[in-house]
């Protein structure tokens, strides 16, 4: 039985797990969420405490978080080597865990937001990863003319 080295190499490249891009995506997701919360703090304070529009403030935070997780998944999916949506999934789970610990540390845990938001953040990161991989495939294999 002979083993085709090209097939083995290609199979290995497409089945690897790229921790480097998981780390980059994780740092992006956590950093962007902390930065967005810090930048949006005056607007959120006005919405929640002055205008008493708690739902609008929660929707703003949720929308920004979903966008950040989608972009993080897109980044990981586009840049990681191979075809696996595992990296965006792992990156998002790690980021959600760190954000939860930060919220605990600051005393700002929203258990309803955590229970409802976690699956959505994970899902959009995974979706971003799938779209990023399709983007990577298109760049890697140019269309025939």
C-alpha positions in Angstrom: 0.0 0.0 0.0 1.4 3.4 -1.0 0.7 6.6 0.7 0.4 9.7 -1.5 2.5 12.4 0.3 0.5 15.2 -1.3 -2.8 13.8 -0.1 -1.4 13.3 3.4 0.1 16.8 3.5 -3.1 18.4 2.3 -5.2 16.3 4.7 -2.9 17.4 7.6 -3.1 21.1 6.6 -6.9 21.1 6.5 -7.3 19.2 9.7 -5.0 21.2 12.0 -6.1 23.3 14.9 -4.5 26.8 14.8 -4.1 28.1 18.4 -2.3 31.2 17.1 -5.5 32.5 15.4 -7.7 31.4 18.3 -5.5 33.6 20.5 -5.7 36.5 18.2 -9.4 36.2 17.9 -9.8 35.8 21.6 -7.8 38.9 22.3 -9.8 40.8 19.7 -13.1 39.7 21.2 -12.2 40.5 24.8 -10.4 43.7 24.0 -13.1 45.0 21.7 -15.8 44.2 24.3 -13.9 46.0 27.1 -13.2 48.9 24.7 -16.8 49.2 23.5 -18.1 49.0 27.0 -15.7 51.8 28.1 -16.6 53.9 25.1 -20.3 53.4 25.4 -20.4 54.0 29.1 -21.6 57.6 28.9 -24.3 56.7 26.4 -25.4 53.7 28.4 -25.5 55.8 31.6 -27.7 58.3 30.0 -30.0 55.7 28.5 -30.4 53.6 31.6 -30.3 56.1 34.4 -31.5 59.5 32.9 -33.9 58.3 30.3 -34.8 55.0 32.1 -34.6 53.1 28.8 -33.1 49.9 30.2 -34.2 47.8 27.2 -32.5 50.2 24.8 -29.3 50.1 26.7 -29.4 46.3 26.9 -30.1 46.1 23.2 -27.2 48.4 22.4 -24.8 46.3 24.5 -26.2 43.0 23.0 -25.9 44.3 19.4 -22.3 45.5 19.9 -21.4 42.2 21.5 -22.9 40.2 18.7 -21.0 42.3 16.1 -17.8 41.8 18.0 -18.2 38.1 18.2 -19.1 37.8 14.5 -16.1 39.9 13.5 -13.8 37.8 15.8 -15.1 34.6 14.3 -14.7 36.1 10.8 -11.1 37.0 11.6 -10.3 33.6 12.9 -12.0 31.8 10.1 -10.3 33.9 7.4 -6.8 33.7 8.9 -6.5 30.3 10.4 -5.0 27.6 8.3 -7.3 24.8 7.2 -11.0 24.0 7.2 -12.3 23.9 10.6 -14.8 26.1 12.4 -13.5 24.8 15.7 -11.1 27.7 16.2 -13.9 30.5 16.2 -15.9 28.3 18.6 -13.1 27.8 21.0 -12.1 31.5 20.8 -15.6 32.6 21.5 -16.0 30.3 24.5 -12.8 31.5 26.0 -13.7 35.1 25.4 -17.2 34.6 27.0 -15.5 33.0 30.0 -13.1 35.9 30.5 -15.8 38.5 30.1 -17.9 36.6 32.7 -15.0 36.6 35.1 -14.4 40.4 34.5 -18.1 41.0 35.1 -17.9 39.0 38.4 -14.8 41.0 39.4 -16.5 44.3 38.7 -19.8 43.2 40.3 -21.7 43.7 37.1 -22.9 40.2 36.3 -26.2 40.1 34.4 -27.2 36.5 34.7 -30.1 36.9 32.2 -27.8 38.5 29.6 -25.3 35.7 30.2 -27.8 32.9 29.9 -29.5 34.4 26.8 -26.4 36.0 25.3 -23.9 33.2 25.5 -25.5 31.0 22.8 -26.0 33.9 20.5 -22.4 35.1 20.9 -21.2 31.6 20.3 -23.4 31.2 17.3 -22.5 34.4 15.6 -18.8 33.7 16.2 -19.2 30.3 14.6 -21.2 31.8 11.7 -18.4 34.4 11.2 -15.9 31.5 11.2 -17.8 29.6 8.5 -18.0 32.8 6.4 -14.3 33.5 7.0 -13.4 30.0 5.8 -15.4 30.5 2.7 -13.7 33.8 2.1 -10.3 32.1 2.6 -11.2 29.4 0.1 -12.1 32.0 -2.5 -8.9 33.8 -2.0 -6.8 30.7 -2.0 -8.5 29.2 -5.2 -9.1 32.0 -7.7 -12.1 31.6 -10.0 -11.4 30.2 -13.5 -11.8 32.8 -16.2 
